Amino acid sequence: MSSGPSRQLLSELASRPGRNSLADKLIRWMFISLSVVFLSALLISPLMMVLTSAFAKGMAVYARSFLDEDTFAAIKLTLTIALIVVPLNTVFGIAAAWAIAKFEFRGKSILITAIDLPIAVSPIISGLIYILLFGSQGWFGLWLQEHDISIIFALPGMLLATMFVTFPYVARELIPLMQQLGNDEEEAAITMGAGGLMTFIRVTLPKIRWGLVYGMILTNARAMGEFGAVSVVSGHIRGLTNTMPLHIEILYNEYDYVGAFAVASLLMALAIITLLIKTVIEWRGLRG
Amino acid sequence: MADTRQHTVLPGFGLTVGYTTFFLSAVVLIPLAAMVIKASSMSIGQFMAVLLDPRVIASYKLTFGTSLLAALINSVFGFIIAWSLVRYDFPGRKFLDALIDMPFALPTAVSGIALTAVFAQDGWLGQQLARMGIQVVYTWLGITVALTLIGMPFVVRSVQPALAEVQRDLEDAAETLGATRFTVFWRIIFPTVLPALLTGFTMAFARGIGEYGSVIFIAGNLPMKTEITPLLIVIKLEQYDYVGAAALGCIMLGMSFFMLLSINLLQAWGRRRLFVGKR
């Protein structure tokens, strides 16, 4: 993703002859104002709304909403899911990026498309497919019931749905990065006798680490914030299978707006931290 | 997958391709196939009865209509925003640039309840609009607003690099030769950016069709009026109509495949254009 023009380019543009006419200034003013108005209405005002609603009844009520047992359980479940899903998808992303960036093989473009598939699919489908497999009327439903294993309306189903939704993010971040970096240094290391794992850790990893970090924090943000897919497989059992986004829905439907927006403010903070890390990585040119 | 790789000394081909294919099959491909198989247990007549139910048809119209409208709005404003970020320097430009990705990182449930509060009859913007007789929440307008927010970064992030690629020398040359500003835009800038704009449009459109979390709060979910297709899948699941849910899921999956194919073709077209342009 580009991060806009350099200072040098901008000053060069501004100094070009004939670029300071009235019409240019007018267009410039119009474009910038339209951008600011559009983004304020659509993006900034909802963010402000989360904060003002969360603190509508003061600091004390805001703080008290986290003392609720169900809210606490929801936060714990969300962290648990992220803690399991992020490492799994990171390992997958690294393996997929190594296979796709380092080698040429038949079926590669199909593989890339298949990895992208979860992004294009509705989150509801991501939940639905696991219900069809593991639900009470699903393929393995009877077998699972006989062996007293619950996947749907329990943690395993929520893990699967979250994994599906966040599946491509690390791979998508790493593939173009590793393709662009080429194979020369790795080939040199191998030729000189380093092992495969050693080569990855000592040669490849230092080059891709910031891309990897960004892929992981994006996966994390998505895993913690997923709503649709998890909602389908969760069963909404309070204190048991409610993640933070699902708990927001419950509180909101019970007209506990302060509670709902208080939980929302935590997730918003997570999103802001995610973007901050991303921005720092980009501004410092650390990625690639 | 046949081993047709070029000669390289790098290890790990079998391991990484094997692991990737296995994990991908287990988590993504087999479950998706299971849904298709489940739906194919219906007869054609049953299948069509689910897909052509009036309530379902109404949901297609709503889902496609609002996604299309949101993607169009985003194409216009996304272009304006990308242009402002690439071509102009103004206070707060970097802040806005960083903010563009917010809808990617912000959980959809959060943007859902926040937008509903902003556009409610007594909300900051809803109040102003209500005075003009426009109701946003619990109408198709509200759904469009939510989908516009969700799709915005796709268009901006797609157009931004393409705009940076436009050859300024060509613009200058054209201006020197007496081309008007409109001609420069129409003949030089627009053709360069078009593939990226279409890619962003399609991505935003595709995302809008599948979106659930940010929509259901602002939509109000009135049958025949503000029910989106993904919500109907949820309703069918709640009624234990697994087969019906699978049938609707298959239609949506087919749409996603079609969209993914279109995006890939558009991107290939864009790359080809860029290559020809640079030669």
HADDOCK unambig.tbl for C-alpha pairs under 7 A between the chains (distance, minus, plus):
assign (segid A and resid 1 and name CA) (segid B and resid 157 and name CA) 6.45 0.50 0.50
assign (segid A and resid 2 and name CA) (segid B and resid 160 and name CA) 6.67 0.50 0.50
assign (segid A and resid 2 and name CA) (segid B and resid 161 and name CA) 5.73 0.50 0.50
assign (segid A and resid 4 and name CA) (segid B and resid 85 and name CA) 6.18 0.50 0.50
assign (segid A and resid 4 and name CA) (segid B and resid 86 and name CA) 5.04 0.50 0.50
assign (segid A and resid 5 and name CA) (segid B and resid 86 and name CA) 5.73 0.50 0.50
assign (segid A and resid 31 and name CA) (segid B and resid 80 and name CA) 5.94 0.50 0.50
assign (segid A and resid 31 and name CA) (segid B and resid 84 and name CA) 6.14 0.50 0.50
assign (segid A and resid 32 and name CA) (segid B and resid 84 and name CA) 5.72 0.50 0.50
assign (segid A and resid 35 and name CA) (segid B and resid 80 and name CA) 6.52 0.50 0.50
assign (segid A and resid 35 and name CA) (segid B and resid 81 and name CA) 5.05 0.50 0.50
assign (segid A and resid 42 and name CA) (segid B and resid 149 and name CA) 6.16 0.50 0.50
assign (segid A and resid 46 and name CA) (segid B and resid 111 and name CA) 6.80 0.50 0.50
assign (segid A and resid 46 and name CA) (segid B and resid 114 and name CA) 4.87 0.50 0.50
assign (segid A and resid 46 and name CA) (segid B and resid 115 and name CA) 5.46 0.50 0.50
assign (segid A and resid 46 and name CA) (segid B and resid 118 and name CA) 6.25 0.50 0.50
assign (segid A and resid 49 and name CA) (segid B and resid 114 and name CA) 5.99 0.50 0.50
assign (segid A and resid 49 and name CA) (segid B and resid 118 and name CA) 6.71 0.50 0.50
assign (segid A and resid 50 and name CA) (segid B and resid 114 and name CA) 5.88 0.50 0.50
assign (segid A and resid 92 and name CA) (segid B and resid 20 and name CA) 6.40 0.50 0.50
assign (segid A and resid 95 and name CA) (segid B and resid 16 and name CA) 4.88 0.50 0.50
assign (segid A and resid 95 and name CA) (segid B and resid 20 and name CA) 6.30 0.50 0.50
assign (segid A and resid 96 and name CA) (segid B and resid 16 and name CA) 6.35 0.50 0.50
assign (segid A and resid 96 and name CA) (segid B and resid 17 and name CA) 6.85 0.50 0.50
assign (segid A and resid 96 and name CA) (segid B and resid 20 and name CA) 5.34 0.50 0.50
assign (segid A and resid 98 and name CA) (segid B and resid 16 and name CA) 6.77 0.50 0.50
assign (segid A and resid 99 and name CA) (segid B and resid 13 and name CA) 6.06 0.50 0.50
assign (segid A and resid 99 and name CA) (segid B and resid 16 and name CA) 5.37 0.50 0.50
assign (segid A and resid 99 and name CA) (segid B and resid 17 and name CA) 5.39 0.50 0.50
assign (segid A and resid 103 and name CA) (segid B and resid 5 and name CA) 5.97 0.50 0.50
assign (segid A and resid 104 and name CA) (segid B and resid 4 and name CA) 6.96 0.50 0.50
assign (segid A and resid 104 and name CA) (segid B and resid 5 and name CA) 4.49 0.50 0.50
assign (segid A and resid 104 and name CA) (segid B and resid 6 and name CA) 6.13 0.50 0.50
assign (segid A and resid 105 and name CA) (segid B and resid 2 and name CA) 6.98 0.50 0.50
assign (segid A and resid 105 and name CA) (segid B and resid 3 and name CA) 6.12 0.50 0.50
assign (segid A and resid 105 and name CA) (segid B and resid 4 and name CA) 5.17 0.50 0.50
assign (segid A and resid 105 and name CA) (segid B and resid 5 and name CA) 4.85 0.50 0.50
assign (segid A and resid 106 and name CA) (segid B and resid 1 and name CA) 6.24 0.50 0.50
assign (segid A and resid 106 and name CA) (segid B and resid 2 and name CA) 6.17 0.50 0.50
assign (segid A and resid 106 and name CA) (segid B and resid 4 and name CA) 6.39 0.50 0.50
assign (segid A and resid 107 and name CA) (segid B and resid 1 and name CA) 6.53 0.50 0.50
assign (segid A and resid 120 and name CA) (segid B and resid 206 and name CA) 6.66 0.50 0.50
assign (segid A and resid 120 and name CA) (segid B and resid 207 and name CA) 6.64 0.50 0.50
assign (segid A and resid 120 and name CA) (segid B and resid 256 and name CA) 5.56 0.50 0.50
assign (segid A and resid 120 and name CA) (segid B and resid 260 and name CA) 6.78 0.50 0.50
assign (segid A and resid 121 and name CA) (segid B and resid 210 and name CA) 6.50 0.50 0.50
assign (segid A and resid 121 and name CA) (segid B and resid 253 and name CA) 6.40 0.50 0.50
assign (segid A and resid 121 and name CA) (segid B and resid 256 and name CA) 5.81 0.50 0.50
assign (segid A and resid 122 and name CA) (segid B and resid 210 and name CA) 3.95 0.50 0.50
assign (segid A and resid 122 and name CA) (segid B and resid 211 and name CA) 6.23 0.50 0.50
assign (segid A and resid 123 and name CA) (segid B and resid 210 and name CA) 6.83 0.50 0.50
assign (segid A and resid 124 and name CA) (segid B and resid 230 and name CA) 6.14 0.50 0.50
assign (segid A and resid 125 and name CA) (segid B and resid 249 and name CA) 6.02 0.50 0.50
assign (segid A and resid 129 and name CA) (segid B and resid 31 and name CA) 5.41 0.50 0.50
assign (segid A and resid 129 and name CA) (segid B and resid 32 and name CA) 6.05 0.50 0.50
assign (segid A and resid 129 and name CA) (segid B and resid 35 and name CA) 5.70 0.50 0.50
assign (segid A and resid 130 and name CA) (segid B and resid 31 and name CA) 6.50 0.50 0.50
assign (segid A and resid 132 and name CA) (segid B and resid 35 and name CA) 6.60 0.50 0.50
assign (segid A and resid 132 and name CA) (segid B and resid 242 and name CA) 6.97 0.50 0.50
assign (segid A and resid 133 and name CA) (segid B and resid 31 and name CA) 6.93 0.50 0.50
assign (segid A and resid 133 and name CA) (segid B and resid 34 and name CA) 6.96 0.50 0.50
assign (segid A and resid 164 and name CA) (segid B and resid 27 and name CA) 6.26 0.50 0.50
assign (segid A and resid 164 and name CA) (segid B and resid 28 and name CA) 6.39 0.50 0.50
assign (segid A and resid 187 and name CA) (segid B and resid 9 and name CA) 6.15 0.50 0.50
assign (segid A and resid 187 and name CA) (segid B and resid 10 and name CA) 6.05 0.50 0.50
assign (segid A and resid 190 and name CA) (segid B and resid 9 and name CA) 6.96 0.50 0.50
assign (segid A and resid 190 and name CA) (segid B and resid 10 and name CA) 6.76 0.50 0.50
assign (segid A and resid 196 and name CA) (segid B and resid 11 and name CA) 5.83 0.50 0.50
assign (segid A and resid 218 and name CA) (segid B and resid 105 and name CA) 6.96 0.50 0.50
assign (segid A and resid 221 and name CA) (segid B and resid 105 and name CA) 5.92 0.50 0.50
assign (segid A and resid 222 and name CA) (segid B and resid 105 and name CA) 6.67 0.50 0.50
assign (segid A and resid 225 and name CA) (segid B and resid 107 and name CA) 4.32 0.50 0.50
assign (segid A and resid 226 and name CA) (segid B and resid 107 and name CA) 6.37 0.50 0.50
assign (segid A and resid 227 and name CA) (segid B and resid 108 and name CA) 6.75 0.50 0.50
assign (segid A and resid 227 and name CA) (segid B and resid 109 and name CA) 6.40 0.50 0.50
assign (segid A and resid 227 and name CA) (segid B and resid 213 and name CA) 5.82 0.50 0.50
assign (segid A and resid 228 and name CA) (segid B and resid 212 and name CA) 5.94 0.50 0.50
assign (segid A and resid 228 and name CA) (segid B and resid 213 and name CA) 5.62 0.50 0.50
assign (segid A and resid 232 and name CA) (segid B and resid 234 and name CA) 6.89 0.50 0.50
assign (segid A and resid 245 and name CA) (segid B and resid 109 and name CA) 5.85 0.50 0.50
assign (segid A and resid 264 and name CA) (segid B and resid 110 and name CA) 5.47 0.50 0.50
assign (segid A and resid 267 and name CA) (segid B and resid 107 and name CA) 6.95 0.50 0.50
assign (segid A and resid 268 and name CA) (segid B and resid 106 and name CA) 6.18 0.50 0.50
assign (segid A and resid 271 and name CA) (segid B and resid 105 and name CA) 4.98 0.50 0.50
assign (segid A and resid 271 and name CA) (segid B and resid 106 and name CA) 5.20 0.50 0.50
assign (segid A and resid 279 and name CA) (segid B and resid 98 and name CA) 6.38 0.50 0.50
